[in-house]
Amino acid sequence: MSDDKDTKKSGEDDESLAGDALLHAVRRDMLALFKALDHKVEVINARVEALDEKVDARLHDTVPLWEGVVSRLDAISAEQESQGKRLDAIEGEQRRQGARLDAIEGRLDVIEGRLDVIEGRLDGIDREIRHLGRRVDRAVAELSGEVVKSRMDQHDLEDRVEKLEKTPA
């Protein structure tokens, strides 16, 4: 306890300590400082443990959330993969339809070519029919003239026969 006296003595008289008294005073100050530091470390450790507990609790709270998110992402990924396969199938079908349309277009080109040939033939037939129609018209006109002439001749003959029948013999 003489150290306490020495410390008090230095605080009261402002005299410097020397020797063992100084060492004891420094040791006492250091122990007090270590005690204070130990207390602060304990407080900090308690705070860190409390934070760890909060983090663990939050992790437990967010684990189901993340599991849900991961599960939804897996579902979205599977749906995208399914959509990709459907799009591939649609593209394949479109290619097949395009090939069919190309084939149909080729066939239509052939048909159009044939129609052009037929149209040319029909134009020839039409000209021929018009020519024949004119010939028929001429023949009908000639026949009509002949019929009229025959009727006139028939009327003349009938008139002559009538005259002969009227004359007494």
C-alpha positions in Angstrom: 0.0 0.0 0.0 2.9 2.2 0.1 2.4 2.5 -3.7 -0.9 4.3 -3.1 0.9 6.7 -0.9 3.5 7.3 -3.5 0.9 7.9 -6.1 -1.0 10.2 -3.8 2.2 11.9 -3.0 3.0 12.5 -6.6 -0.5 13.7 -7.4 -0.5 16.1 -4.4 3.0 17.4 -4.4 3.8 17.0 -8.1 7.0 15.2 -7.2 8.2 12.5 -9.5 8.2 8.9 -8.5 11.4 7.0 -8.6 12.4 3.4 -8.4 10.0 0.7 -7.3 7.3 3.2 -6.6 7.4 4.3 -10.2 7.3 0.7 -11.4 4.4 -0.1 -9.1 2.5 2.9 -10.3 3.1 2.1 -13.9 2.1 -1.5 -13.3 -1.1 -0.4 -11.5 -1.9 2.0 -14.3 -1.3 -0.7 -16.9 -3.4 -3.2 -15.0 -6.2 -0.7 -14.8 -5.8 0.0 -18.5 -5.8 -3.7 -19.3 -8.9 -4.1 -17.1 -10.7 -1.3 -19.0 -9.5 -2.7 -22.3 -10.7 -6.2 -21.3 -14.1 -4.7 -20.4 -14.2 -2.9 -23.8 -13.2 -6.1 -25.6 -16.0 -8.0 -23.7 -18.5 -5.3 -24.7 -17.3 -5.4 -28.3 -17.4 -9.2 -28.3 -20.9 -9.1 -26.9 -21.9 -6.7 -29.6 -20.3 -8.8 -32.3 -22.0 -11.9 -30.9 -25.3 -10.0 -30.9 -24.7 -9.0 -34.5 -23.8 -12.5 -35.4 -27.1 -13.7 -33.9 -29.0 -11.0 -35.9 -27.2 -12.0 -39.1 -27.9 -15.7 -38.5 -31.6 -14.8 -37.8 -31.7 -12.7 -40.9 -30.1 -15.5 -42.9 -32.7 -17.9 -41.6 -35.4 -15.4 -42.6 -33.9 -14.9 -46.1 -33.1 -18.6 -46.8 -36.7 -19.4 -47.7 -36.8 -16.2 -49.7 -33.7 -17.2 -51.7 -34.9 -20.7 -52.0 -38.1 -19.3 -53.5 -36.2 -17.0 -55.8 -33.9 -19.8 -57.0 -36.9 -22.1 -57.5 -38.7 -19.4 -59.5 -35.5 -18.8 -61.5 -35.3 -22.5 -62.2 -38.9 -22.5 -63.4 -38.3 -19.4 -65.6 -35.2 -21.1 -67.0 -37.2 -24.3 -67.8 -40.0 -22.2 -69.4 -37.5 -20.3 -71.5 -35.9 -23.6 -72.6 -39.4 -24.9 -73.5 -40.2 -21.7 -75.4 -36.9 -22.0 -77.2 -37.8 -25.6 -78.3 -41.2 -24.4 -79.4 -39.6 -21.6 -81.4 -37.2 -24.0 -83.0 -40.2 -26.2 -83.9 -42.0 -23.2 -85.3 -39.0 -22.2 -87.3 -38.7 -25.7 -88.7 -42.4 -25.7 -89.7 -42.0 -22.3 -91.3 -39.1 -23.6 -93.3 -41.2 -26.5 -94.5 -44.1 -24.2 -95.3 -41.7 -22.0 -97.2 -40.4 -24.9 -99.2 -44.0 -26.0 -99.9 -44.9 -22.5 -101.0 -41.8 -22.4 -103.3 -42.9 -25.7 -104.9 -46.5 -24.4 -105.3 -45.2 -21.2 -106.8 -43.2 -23.3 -109.3 -46.3 -25.3 -110.2 -48.3 -22.1 -110.6 -45.6 -20.8 -113.0 -45.9 -24.0 -115.0 -49.7 -23.6 -115.0 -49.4 -19.9 -116.1 -47.2 -21.0 -118.9 -49.7 -23.6 -120.0 -52.5 -21.0 -119.7 -50.5 -18.7 -122.0 -50.2 -21.5 -124.6 -53.9 -22.3 -124.2 -54.8 -18.6 -124.5 -52.7 -18.4 -127.7 -54.6 -21.4 -129.0 -57.9 -19.9 -128.0 -57.0 -16.7 -129.8 -56.4 -18.8 -132.9 -59.6 -20.7 -132.5 -61.5 -17.4 -132.0 -60.0 -16.0 -135.2 -61.0 -19.2 -137.0 -64.5 -19.1 -135.6 -64.9 -15.5 -136.7 -63.7 -16.4 -140.2 -66.0 -19.4 -140.3 -68.8 -17.2 -139.1 -68.3 -14.8 -142.0 -68.2 -17.8 -144.4 -71.4 -19.1 -142.9 -73.0 -15.7 -143.1 -72.0 -15.5 -146.8 -73.3 -19.0 -147.4 -76.6 -18.3 -145.6 -76.9 -15.1 -147.7 -76.3 -17.1 -150.8 -78.8 -19.7 -149.7 -81.3 -17.1 -148.8 -80.9 -15.6 -152.2 -81.3 -19.0 -153.8 -84.3 -19.7 -151.7 -85.9 -16.4 -152.7 -85.0 -17.1 -156.3 -86.5 -20.6 -156.0 -89.7 -19.2 -154.5 -89.9 -16.7 -157.3 -89.4 -19.4 -159.8 -92.0 -21.5 -158.0 -94.4 -18.7 -158.1 -93.8 -18.2 -161.8 -94.4 -21.9 -162.3 -97.5 -21.8 -160.3 -98.7 -18.8 -162.3 -98.0 -20.6 -165.6 -99.7 -23.8 -164.4 -102.7 -21.8 -163.4 -102.8 -20.2 -166.8 -102.6 -23.5 -168.5 -105.3 -25.0 -166.3 -107.6 -22.0 -167.1 -107.1 -22.3 -170.8 -109.5 -24.8 -172.4 -107.8 -27.3 -174.4 
